[in-house]
Amino acid sequence: MSRDFSTPRAKNLALALLALTQFLIVIDASIVNVALPSIGESLGIGQDGLSWVINAYILAFGGFLLLGGRLADLLGRRKMFVTGLLIFTVASLMGGLAQNDAWLNIARAVQGLGAAIVSPAALSILTTTFKEGSERNRALAVWGAMSGAGGAAGVLLGGVLTEYLGWEWVLFVNVPVGLFMVWQAFRLFPASSRVDGARSFDLPGSISVTAGLALLVFTLVDAEKAGWTSTTTLLRAAAAVALLVVFVVIERRSAAPLVTLSIFRLRTLRGANVVMLLVGASLISGFFLITLYLQQVLGFTPLQAGLAYLPLALSIIASAGGASPLITKFGFKTVLLVALGFVAAGLAWFAQVGADGRFISDVFGPSVLTGLGLGGSLVAVTVAALTGTTDEQAGLASGLVNAGNQIGGAVGLAVISAVATATTARAMSGGVDRTVALTDGFHDAFLVGAGVAVAGMVFAALSISSRDSREHAAAAQRGEVAVTAL
């Protein structure tokens, strides 16, 4: 028996389930990282092949997010929420049972598909359940805390599970949690109907945008191996752009488009989605570099590296929770600019790490500062991206902002990996000690990450409407926005 949302308790239970869902989806992008050596040894997978255990998930997640968001609008949000969770859960079980690399990679890709369906459905349920203003800001603060902390917590949980139960459990752990959430979804969420109009899937648009996004993500994650200026990379990039151009042409001519292009008339939505690309790049690159520095330079074990992430995770949670009243008081644009400033400062601080560094002096302080910025920026940019959208646009807007985060992460990871590798290679060719050379690479890569955060600040200042931000804050303070139905 599903509930309505007429009481605070019902809303809080729904929010807890939605936040847990986001935590599960985000954590799965990082929980496998520390298990990779064990996976390689168990299944006989080489170093190059191991990267696809991560990339297969990212590729499907990023490629199908936009389609997943629109399906939530067309078929009903609870239906797609449950469908995505079931796909994700079954794929997790099959991944834990994998006997070879092909089996595992296919399971990870199907996991990514399930995540691409459930994540925008969950965010659109949140958007249509909590009224725009202070109430939705508080809900998005919880959502943002889970989005940011999930990546850090994944490293810790992955280390614990791998060390004490085996690598399979980084996937098996999703099964009981996923089944519990499916059960709770039927209890907590009333069935939502599709939007008015024909139940059209816009097959040509769906194929072109999914193929275009998937090829774009693949081009980025494989660019370092293939070569950034190689013919292969350039042809893939050109094909991805061509597919996305074809998609736009199809949508302009379609009577029932997958993406109603008029949504991009919202200036703040346009700006926020671009800023989310840059936030995602800063987030993923920061996590990646910190992990490598802890293990390759400071010599931490996977479990120690996971524990070292606690200050970052806790600061993300704290700042995401504190962002809600600040957004209500000052507006999402001001909070976003300040938060991105913290991210830039934290990553620039990380660029000072030493080859003979210590956790307290080199990692703890910048972790806290970066975490404070990441939590606030995730909440503020999500509030901005959803401001002014209608219920009928909720799934689409959610898919867009999630896709921005994933694609930005793929871009950031590819770029900073290339920077770190190139600097390290130059240093080692000059006879520099390997540990020092690695640290030099991290210095340059952290500085690039800080530059990305600064670019996010500049773009946010120029592209996000100050008027929208002020009006949103004023409306939130007055509580004028009416409650919307699921």
N, C-alpha and C positions, 0 to 999 in steps of 0.2 A: 504494500500500500504506500504510494508516494504521498508526500506532504505538500502543502502549499507553503508560501514564505511569508505568512502573516505575522509570525512571531520572531523575535530576535534569536531564540534558540534554534529554530528551524534554519534560519539564515546562517547561523554560526556553524551548524552541522554541515550544511551544504558547502560553505567556504572551506571547512577543514578537509572535506573530500576533494574539492577542486585543487587546493594547495598540495595535498598529498599526491594527486595525479601529476601536477607539474613537477613536483620534486622527483617522482619516479622517472618521468620522461627525461628530465635534465640530467639526473644522476647517471643514467645509462650511457650518456655520451662520454663520461669520464671514469666510471667504475671499472671498465675493462682495461684502462691504461696500465695500471700497476700489475695486472695479471698477464700482460702480453708475454713476458719471458717464460712463464709457466705454460701458457698456451702453446708457444712455439716448441718447447721441449716435448710436451705431451703429444702434439699432433704432427710434429716434424715440419713445422712451417718456418721458412727462412725470414730474415729481417725484412726484406722487401714485401713478402707476403703478409707479414704481421700488420703492416700499415692498413691493409684492406679490412682488417677486423674493425677498425675505427671508421675508415672511409665508407664502407658499405652502409653503415648506419647513417652517417652524415648525408651521403648521397641521396638515399631514399627519403630521409626526413626533409631535407631542403627541397627536393624535387617535387614532392607531393603536397607540401603544406598549403599552397594556394588552392588546389583542388579540394583538399580536405576541409578547408574553411568554408568554401562555397557549398559543399555537400551538407554541411551542418545547417545551412540556411534552407537548402532545398528539401532535405529529407527529414529534418527534425534534429535538434541538438542532442537530446538524450539518446536517440537511436544511434547517432554517429559516435557519441561518447562511448557507449557500450560496445559498439562494433570495433572501434579502434582499440579499446582496452583488451578485448578478446583476441584480436590479431596480435597485439603486442605480447600478451601472456603466452599464447601458444607458441609464438616464435621464440620466446625466451626459453621455454621448455625444450624445444627442438635444438636451440643453440647449445644448451648445456649437455645435450646428448650427442653432440657432433663428434664424428669419427675422423674427419679430415677437413682441410681448409675450405674446399668448395661448399661443403655442408654448412660449416660455421658462417661463411660469408653470406650465403643465401639467407640463413636464419637472421643474421644481423640486418640485412636489407629489408626483410619482412618486418622486423622490429621497427625499423625506421618508418616503414609505411604505416604501421599501426600508430606510431607516435605522431605522424603527420595528420592523421585523422582525429585522434583524441585531443591533441593539444589545442588547436583552434576551437574545437567544439567546447572544451572546458572553459576557455577564455570567453567565448561568446555567451555561455551560460552565466558566467560571472557578470558580464557586462549587462545582460538583460535582467539579472536578478537584483543587483544593487543599483539604486538610483544614482544618476550622475551627480557628482559633487562630493561632499565629505564622506558619505557612506561608501561610494565606489572607491574613493581614494584609499580608505582604510582597507577595503578588500584587496585592492591592487597592491597595497603595501605588503600584505601577507603573500600574495602571488609573487611579487618581486623578490621577497626574501627567499622563497623557495627556488626561484629561478637562479638567483645568484649563489645561494649557499649549496645548491644541489651539485654544482661542479666541484666545489671544494670537498663536500661531504663524500662524493663519489670516490675520491682518491683515498680517503680514510677507510671507508667501508670496503673498498676493493682490496686494500692492503690486509685488513683483518680477515676477510673471507678467504683470500688466497692463501694466507699463511696458515690458517687453522683448519679450513675445510676443503680447500682445493679450488682451482680456477673455475670449475663448473658452477660453483655457487654464486659467482657474480651474476650469473644468468638465472639460475634456479630461484634465487631470492625473489625475483619478480613474480613468480607463479602464485604463491599464496596471497601476496599483496594485491596482485591484479584481480584475482578471483574475489577477494574481499571487496574491492572497490566496485566491481560489477554488481555484486549483491546490494551494496549500499546505494548505488546509483538508482536502482529500481525502487528503493525505499524512500530516497530523499528527493529525487527529481521527478516532477510531473512530466508526462509525455508532452513534447512541444510539437506543434504542427509546422509544416513547411510554410514558406512565404507564399503570399497570394500570387497567382499566375500559373502558367504552365510548368509542369515538372520536367523541365528540359535540362539535359546535362551538357548541352553545347559540346558534342563530342569532338569536332575539329579544334575548338578552342582548348578543350581539356588536354588533348594529345599534344598540341603545339607548345602550350605553356609548361606542361610537365616535362616534356622532352627537352625544352629549352633550358629550364632551371636545372634539371638533372645533369645535362651536358655542361652547363656553366660550372656547377659545383665540381664535377669530375675534372674539368679542365684545370680548375684551381688546385685541387688536392694532388693532381698528378704533374703539375707544372714543374716542380723542383726536379723530379726524376726525368721528365721528357726534355726539360730545358725551357726557360721562360720565353726565349725568342726563337725556339725551334719551329720548323714548319708544322709539325704535329700540333703543338700548342696553339699556334696562330690559326690554323685551319679549324681546330675545335672551337676556339673562341668565336671565330667568324660564323661558324654554323650555329652556335648557341644564340648569338645576337640575331642571326637571320630568323631562327625559329621564334624568338620573342617578338620580332617585328611582324612576322606572319600572324602571331597571336593577336597583336594590337589591331591589325587590319581585319581579322576575323571578328573581333569583338565590336569594332565600329560598325560592321555590317549585319551583325546577328540580331534577330528579333528577340532572342532570349539569351543574352550573353552570359558566359561564366563569370565575367567581371564587368560590372557596370562602370564604365570608364568615368562616369560623372562623379564617382566618389573622389577622384583625384582633383576635383575642383576645390576641395577643402584644403586650404593652404597649410594649416597646421598638420593635417594628416600627411600630406606630401613631405613636409619638412621632417616630421617625427620619424617617418619610415627611413629616410636617408640617415638621420642621426642614429637610429637603431642599428644600421649597418656598421657604423663606426663604434658604437658601444659594444656590439657583438665582437668586433675585431679586437678591441681593447681587452674585453673579458677573456676570450679564449686564448689570446696570445699571452696574457699575464699568467693564467693558470699553467700553460704549457711551459713557459720559461722558468717559472718558479720550481716546478716539478723537476726539470732537468738540472737546474742549479743545485737543488737539494741533494739529488742522487749522484750526479756526475762530478760535482765539485766538492761538496761537503761530505759526500760518502754516506748519506742516510740510506737506511733500508726502506723498502716500500712502506712498511708500517710506520717507521719514524717520519717519513715524508708525509704520510697521511695525518699523523698527529700534529706535524708542523703547520698544517693548513687550518687548524682550529682558530687561530686569531683572525685569519682572513674570513673564514666562514661566519664566525660570531659577529664580526664587525659589519659584514653584509646584512645579516639578519637585523642587527640593531639599527643600522641606518635606513634599511627599508621600512622598518616599523616607524621610525621617527620621521620619515619623509611625508607621511600622510597629513599630519597637522600642519607641517610646513607648506605643503602644496595648497592646502585650504587657506592658509594665511597669506602667503606670498605669491602663489601662482606656480604652475608647473614649469614655466620657462626659467624663472629665477632659480628654482631648486635644481633644475637640470644643469644650468650653467655652473653653479657652485659645485655640484657633485662631479661634473666632468673635470673641473679644476683640481679637485682632490685626486681623481684618477690620474691625471697628467702628472701631478706632483709626486704621487706614490710611485708611479712607474719610473719617473726620472730619479727618484731616490734609489730604486732598485738598480738603476744603471751604475751605481757606485759600489756594487758588491765586489768583494775581493776574492782572489784565488785562495787565500788563507782565512776566509771569513768565518764568522760565528753566527749562530742562529739569532741570538739576542741583538747583536749589533748590526747585522746585515739583512735580516729577514723580518723580524718581529715588527719593528716600527713601520717600514713601508707596507707590510701586509695590512696593518690596521688602517693606515691612511688610504690605501687603494680600496680596501673593502668598504670603508665609509662612502667613498665616491661611487663605487659600483652599485651598492644597494640603492642609494638615492637616485642615481641616473636611470636604473632599470624601471623603477616605479614612475618617475616623472615622465620619461619618454613614452611609456605605455599609456599613462593617463592622457598625454598629448595626442597619441595616435588614435585613441578611441573617442576623443572629444568631438561632439557634434554629429556622430554617426547615429543612424536610426537602428531600430531593432532588426530590420530587414537587411541591414548592412553589417550586423555584428559579426557573423561568421567570416565574411570577407575581410573586414578590417582586422580581425584577430589573426587570420591566415597571413595577411600582409605583414603585420608586425612580427609574427613568429618567423616568417620567411626571411625578413630583414636580419633578424638576430642570427639565424643559421648561416645565411650566405655571408654575412659580415664575419662570422667566426671562421668560415672556410677561407675567405680572403685573408683575414688577419693571420691565420695559422700558416698559410702558404707563404705569405710575404715575410713574416718574422723568421720562419724556418730558413728561408733562403738567405736572409741577412745574416743570421747567426752562423750558418754553415759556411758562407763565403768568407766572413771575417776570420773564423777559426782556421779555415784552410790556408788563408794568406799568412796568418801568424805562424802556423806550423811549418809552412814552407820556408819561413825565415828562421827556422831553428828554435822557435819558442817552445817552452815546455807545454805538454798537452793540457794540463789543468789551467795554466795561464791563458793558453789559446782559447780554450772553451769559455773562460770568463770574459775574454775580450769579445767573443761572439755574443755573449749574453748582454754585455754593455751596449753594443750597437743595437741589438734587437729590442732591448727595453727602451732605448731612446726612440726608436721608431714607434713603439707602442705608445709612448708619451706623446709623440707627435700626432698620432691618430686621435688621441683624446683631445688635444688642442684643436685639431681640425673639426672634431665634433662640436666643441664650444663655439667656434667661428660659424659653423653652418647653422647651429641652433639659434645663435644670435640673429642671423640674417634671414632664416627661412621660417622660423616658428613665430606665429603671430603673437605679439605682446598683448594686443587687444583681446584675443581669445583667452590668453592666460589670465588676464585681469578679470574678464567676465566670468570665467570658470571659478576663480577664487571667490568673487563676490556672490555668485549663485550658491556656491558651496556653503559660504558663511550664513546665507539667508535660508538655506534649505529649500530653495524654490522648485527644484527639479522633481517632477512627479516620478513615482515608482513605476517601472515598466514590468510587463508580464513576461514570464518565461515562455 
